């Protein structure tokens, strides 16, 4: 359970040992590719795999045009072989799929059930794929994407959706549609939008969020984490050296801080998880417009946090500004009163941040799963 205690990440009821993943690359990322890198990744999406006649024809056309593709006569047989190979690893396995109908996806899920995560490829922009109704076609026709999500969820499996930022009319609205349709994971190719787009999506849905595209350095990974990502994924630069470096550095942050993807504070551009660090709404600051955007009155905000910390080490704190650690800021912000209170309670900085992590999780649960509120923060 060490990995779970460190990152508190589960996907498909499996412990994710590190929040570093490999994204699919058609014709490249298969089981063998993943197994070579398994020591330094927590999840991998093999594929993309075309799973019906129209998409396999599109794959053949793309291959003739010089692109790498996985080409085979029996999609289910090949996927079964790949999945069996990956059973020897502790990497959470996802299969990136391209189908022309919802039924094509459901057929795959029926065959392999809950062994893997099923990732809908709403990302490919090659004309051959778009013409048969997958890839970016789904971002322009979200009703079809919803049908595919429903088809997969009818098989009681874990569903990821891979998208490309900036293609849909509004990525925040799309994220909400994907969440409300029942998906579990949103895998986002950020293109050139960076952490601003991650924050917008995090503020719009509670899905497990994977940030992708050029996140190959520790600083870029931490930027994504501090604005809402749960994992980062690599594709072209998913070499052993880069993966090992990211894994080691992120693990060190988790062990030292207690919350590897803690958000920046709200007043410094953090996402709505940062409400866990906000004080009472007693002065003009970014908290006030944020509460308005998420549809919380000041009274509801006070009640939410007070209830969320009951029975936890954050409930009291007589030496703090507002008499409770619930209203105290991020440990990286200097505060004599908070630190004295932590010392008196015998609560380490790491334990304090773990408590704040759990508080943020409860806030997200109340806002989305109970309140079904979208923040829409920019």
URZI-V646844 format. One record per residue. SS is DSSP state (2 for helix, 1 for strand, 0 for the rest). OMEGA is omega in degrees with one decimal (* if undefined). D_FIRST is the distance of its C-alpha to the first C-alpha in Angstrom with 2 decimals. Layout:
# URZI-V646844
[[SS OMEGA D_FIRST] [SS OMEGA D_FIRST]]
This chain:
# URZI-V646844
[[0 -177.4 0.00] [2 -178.5 3.82] [2 178.7 5.52] [2 178.6 5.23] [2 -176.8 6.17] [2 -172.8 8.62] [2 -179.4 10.27] [0 -178.4 9.55] [0 172.9 11.01] [1 171.7 11.45] [1 -178.4 14.49] [0 -179.1 16.03] [0 175.9 13.18] [1 177.5 10.99] [1 175.2 8.17] [0 -170.3 10.39] [0 175.0 9.31] [0 -176.9 12.47] [0 176.5 15.17] [1 -176.0 17.78] [1 171.8 19.40] [1 177.0 22.52] [0 -178.4 25.28] [0 168.4 27.72] [0 -176.2 31.03] [0 179.4 33.45] [0 -175.9 34.61] [0 -171.9 32.00] [1 175.0 28.34] [0 -176.1 27.66] [2 -179.4 25.11] [2 178.5 26.58] [2 -179.0 26.37] [2 -176.7 22.67] [2 177.2 21.84] [2 -174.8 23.73] [0 -169.0 21.44] [2 -178.0 18.06] [2 -171.4 16.60] [2 177.6 17.06] [0 179.1 16.52] [0 -179.1 13.99] [1 177.8 16.70] [1 177.2 20.28] [1 -179.3 23.34] [1 -177.7 25.81] [1 2.1 29.45] [1 179.2 31.47] [1 173.8 32.77] [1 -167.2 36.00] [0 174.9 35.95] [0 -174.9 39.52] [2 -178.0 43.11] [2 -178.6 43.85] [2 175.8 40.72] [2 174.2 41.10] [2 177.7 44.72] [2 177.6 43.60] [2 178.8 41.24] [2 177.9 44.22] [2 179.3 46.36] [2 178.3 43.85] [2 177.8 43.57] [2 179.1 47.38] [0 174.1 47.24] [0 179.2 45.11] [0 175.3 41.53] [0 179.9 38.74] [0 169.8 37.75] [0 -178.7 36.03] [0 -179.0 39.02] [0 -176.7 38.95] [0 -176.8 40.98] [0 -176.4 38.31] [2 -176.7 35.42] [2 178.9 33.39] [2 -179.8 33.84] [2 178.5 32.69] [2 177.5 29.63] [2 178.7 28.71] [2 179.8 29.04] [2 -179.1 26.88] [2 178.9 24.07] [2 179.2 24.24] [2 -175.3 24.03] [2 178.8 20.78] [0 -179.7 19.05] [0 -177.0 18.55] [0 175.4 16.25] [0 178.5 12.76] [0 175.1 14.73] [1 -173.1 15.22] [1 171.1 18.92] [1 175.7 21.72] [1 -179.3 25.40] [1 -170.3 28.00] [1 175.0 31.03] [1 179.6 34.68] [0 -178.0 36.84] [0 179.6 40.22] [0 174.4 39.66] [2 -178.6 36.95] [2 -179.8 37.62] [2 177.6 36.64] [2 -178.0 33.09] [2 179.5 32.90] [2 178.0 34.09] [2 -179.9 31.21] [2 178.0 28.66] [2 -177.9 30.52] [2 -172.1 30.22] [2 174.3 26.50] [2 -171.4 25.19] [2 179.8 21.51] [2 -173.1 20.53] [0 169.3 20.73] [1 -179.3 21.34] [1 -177.5 25.10] [1 177.6 26.41] [1 177.7 30.02] [1 172.5 31.95] [1 -168.9 33.96] [0 -175.4 34.12] [0 -179.0 36.54] [0 178.6 39.95] [0 -176.0 41.96] [2 -178.0 45.14] [2 179.9 44.80] [2 -179.5 41.50] [2 -178.2 42.67] [2 -179.7 45.84] [0 170.7 44.08] [0 173.7 42.06] [0 -175.1 38.63] [0 -176.0 37.10] [0 174.4 38.71] [2 -176.3 41.01] [2 178.0 38.25] [2 176.9 38.04] [2 179.8 41.76] [0 -173.8 41.63] [2 177.7 38.61] [2 177.0 39.96] [2 177.0 39.38] [2 178.0 35.82] [2 178.6 35.25] [2 -179.3 36.74] [2 177.2 34.32] [2 178.9 31.28] [2 -179.3 32.75] [2 178.6 33.39] [2 -178.4 29.80] [2 176.2 28.40] [0 176.6 30.92] [0 176.3 28.91] [0 179.6 25.78] [0 178.0 23.73] [1 -173.1 21.80] [1 171.7 24.43] [1 174.5 24.56] [1 177.6 27.91] [1 -178.1 28.85] [1 172.8 31.74] [1 -178.7 33.99] [0 174.4 34.72] [0 179.0 38.35] [0 176.9 39.54] [0 179.9 39.34] [0 179.2 41.76] [0 -177.4 39.03] [2 178.6 35.36] [2 177.6 34.48] [2 179.0 36.38] [2 179.4 34.90] [2 178.2 31.32] [2 178.7 32.31] [2 -179.7 33.95] [2 178.0 30.91] [2 -176.9 28.68] [2 178.4 31.30] [2 175.4 31.72] [0 178.5 28.17] [0 -177.5 26.30] [0 -173.2 22.61] [1 172.8 22.54] [1 -176.5 25.32] [1 -167.1 25.54] [1 167.4 28.35] [1 -171.7 30.57] [0 -175.5 31.88] [0 -178.9 35.00] [0 -173.2 36.78] [0 174.3 35.65] [2 -171.3 32.74] [2 178.2 30.60] [2 -179.3 33.32] [2 176.6 32.72] [2 179.5 28.93] [2 179.9 29.68] [2 -179.5 32.24] [2 177.8 29.96] [2 180.0 27.10] [0 -176.7 29.78] [0 -178.3 30.89] [0 -179.4 27.86] [0 -175.8 24.28] [0 167.8 23.05] [1 -169.2 20.13] [1 179.1 22.28] [1 179.5 22.36] [1 -175.3 25.00] [1 172.3 26.98] [0 174.4 30.09] [0 176.9 30.63] [0 -172.2 27.32] [0 178.3 27.28] [0 180.0 27.12] [2 -178.8 24.76] [2 178.5 27.34] [2 178.7 27.66] [2 -179.1 23.94] [2 175.7 23.75] [2 178.5 26.91] [2 -179.4 25.39] [2 -174.8 22.25] [0 176.3 24.48] [0 169.6 26.61] [0 -178.7 24.12] [0 173.8 22.23] [0 175.8 18.55] [1 168.9 18.68] [1 179.2 21.51] [1 179.0 22.93] [1 177.2 25.38] [0 -172.7 28.11] [0 -178.3 31.07] [0 179.4 29.52] [0 176.2 26.23] [0 -175.3 27.05] [2 -176.3 24.73] [2 -179.1 26.01] [2 -178.6 25.45] [2 -179.6 21.97] [2 179.6 20.85] [2 178.4 22.48] [2 -179.2 20.93] [2 -177.8 17.37] [2 -177.1 17.94] [2 -179.8 19.83] [2 176.5 17.55] [2 178.9 14.52] [2 177.4 16.96] [2 -179.4 17.99] [2 -178.0 14.57] [2 -177.0 14.03] [2 -171.8 17.61] [2 -177.6 18.25] [0 -179.6 15.24] [0 -171.0 16.32] [0 -178.3 16.76] [0 176.1 19.13] [0 -179.7 20.97] [0 166.3 24.46] [0 177.3 27.66] [0 -173.5 29.60] [2 -178.1 31.87] [2 177.8 34.97] [2 174.7 33.75] [0 -179.8 33.13] [0 177.1 29.64] [0 -171.1 28.62] [2 171.0 28.55] [2 -178.5 25.01] [2 172.5 26.95] [2 176.9 28.61] [2 -178.2 25.83] [2 -173.5 27.68] [0 178.4 31.19] [0 177.3 33.59] [0 -177.6 36.08] [0 -174.2 38.54] [0 -179.0 41.46] [0 177.9 42.67] [0 179.4 43.25] [0 -178.1 40.15] [2 178.2 37.97] [2 -173.2 36.25] [2 177.8 39.44] [2 177.5 39.93] [2 177.8 36.22] [2 178.1 36.46] [2 -178.9 39.56] [2 -179.0 37.89] [2 176.1 34.99] [0 178.0 37.53] [0 170.6 36.51] [0 178.2 39.25] [2 -179.8 38.82] [2 179.0 38.76] [2 177.7 36.03] [2 178.4 33.92] [2 -178.3 34.41] [2 -179.2 33.60] [2 -176.6 30.46] [2 178.4 28.89] [2 179.1 30.23] [2 -175.7 28.74] [2 -177.2 25.36] [0 179.5 24.90] [0 178.4 26.22] [0 178.9 24.24] [0 177.9 22.08] [0 -179.5 22.76] [0 -171.0 24.68] [0 -178.7 27.23] [0 -177.5 29.70] [0 -172.0 30.89] [0 -178.1 34.56] [0 -177.5 35.12] [0 -174.5 34.11] [0 -175.5 36.59] [0 173.7 35.94] [0 179.3 34.61] [0 177.4 30.99] [2 176.8 28.09] [2 -174.0 27.75] [2 -175.7 30.64] [0 -171.2 29.57] [0 -179.1 29.01] [0 -174.2 26.41] [0 179.8 25.62] [0 176.9 27.43] [0 -178.1 30.62] [0 175.7 32.50] [0 -178.8 33.15] [2 -176.1 34.48] [2 177.8 34.28] [2 -176.9 30.63] [2 176.6 29.65] [2 179.4 31.81] [2 177.8 30.24] [2 179.5 26.69] [2 178.9 27.98] [2 -179.2 29.69] [2 -177.4 26.62] [0 -177.6 24.45] [0 -179.6 22.17] [0 177.4 21.09] [2 179.4 21.66] [2 179.3 17.97] [2 177.5 17.32] [2 -179.2 20.43] [2 174.9 19.32] [2 176.6 16.03] [2 177.9 18.44] [2 176.1 20.72] [2 179.6 18.09] [2 176.3 17.64] [2 178.4 21.44] [2 177.7 21.97] [2 178.5 19.89] [2 176.7 22.10] [2 178.4 25.17] [2 178.9 24.43] [2 -178.6 23.95] [2 -176.9 27.25] [2 -173.2 29.10] [2 -174.2 28.20] [2 178.4 26.88] [2 -176.3 29.35] [0 -177.8 32.02] [0 -178.9 31.88] [0 173.1 33.20] [0 -178.2 33.31] [0 178.6 33.70] [0 -177.4 35.40] [0 176.9 35.31] [0 * 36.92]]
